[in-house]
Amino acid sequence: MIKRGYAADAGKVHPMQALLAALSDDLALPLLQIKSTLESAGSSDQIALSVENGLQLVEAYKLTLRINQDIESLTLEPVAIGVVLQGVAHQLTPYAKKYATELQVDVSGRLTPVLTHQPSLHIAIQVLSASLIRAQAAQVQKKRYRLLLGAHRSSESVISTGVFSTVEGLSDRTLRSARSLTGRACQPLPSLPPGAASGVLIADMLCTSMWQPLRAAAHSGMHGLATAIPVSKQLQFV
Amino acid sequence: MPQILLIESDKLIAANMLKVLKKAGYKVNWQVDPQVALDIADTELPDIIVIDLILANHGGIEFLYEFRSYPDWQDVPIVVFSTLSVEELKQAVSGFDHLNVNAYHYKPTTTLAELIRAIERILQPTAA
């Protein structure tokens, strides 16, 4: 029998965490069933996009668990931020269209590659974007929305990257409060609609595991959440 | 018509896989029990095996170790289509590389169309 990593190390894991890990596995199954049913029926139904998004969220949670338990090593390597942001935008475009949201990637200037764990950064930006797509459409009723995946140099050796929108109520204070309320309150981020907070919190955990937690930030006149990543020193010498 | 031995524990997912694989022109024999699948492989000589690694009772890994231990099954292509990620697999199992698995697809991020393309590439390498 193959044991899941977190099950094998269950002695080190908080019982609630182990329970959530098992729950995420079990939750993934019905989503997989729906996904394969829709595909086998040749359906391009928008439900498929929602299911895909749910699965991505479960995957992001499982990645966070694996990193926290040192099952997946955080191998830091030089990564071009623009490539990650373009990849996420490409992946999320069908989902964003469902919410009448246009995704834009804005990388200011030529940015040196950063030193990060590429899968974690990709998933963090992905789940954060999906959450903000839903939150933005739930907060204000408009015909069209815009979501910006941006990056800019914030100091000589640090690049700030994140997701920016018109979502209200995301400040450093509300994030601090949400971190302490996670697992104890139904809506740790009160300004976000139900189902949108976990993406923000998972992205925050992944960013914390790599370098720094999410912080409130602004980019090209929009506000949102971003993390700071050091540039790759290896490539500075090239 | 190429024959696939499908080892998948979830009935609903298996039914959907059967539907698309048959539509793609394959004859599919679906089994939930790897032990029974070994007997089936002995009598029906599949062209390719598609297997999940998380199964009820016996695990998919045990099946693969036993399957590859027989000299006449060394070259039968195997496609893993699993809910177990590669990272989790590496953590749980050593020596997986020696099992000569032709393709590894992670279920949550692989569509059935991608799975079929992978099977086609393996069975008809020149046509792909």
Interface residues (C-beta under 8 A of the other chain):
Chain A: M1 I2 K3 R4 G5 A8 D25 A28 L29 L31 L32 Q33 S36 T37 E39 S40 L55 Q56 V58 E59 K62 R66 I71 E72
Chain B: D10 L12 I13 A15 N16 M17 K19 V20 L53 I54 G59 G60 I61 T83 L84 S85 E87 E88 L89 Q91 A92 V93 K107 P108 T109 T111 L112 A113
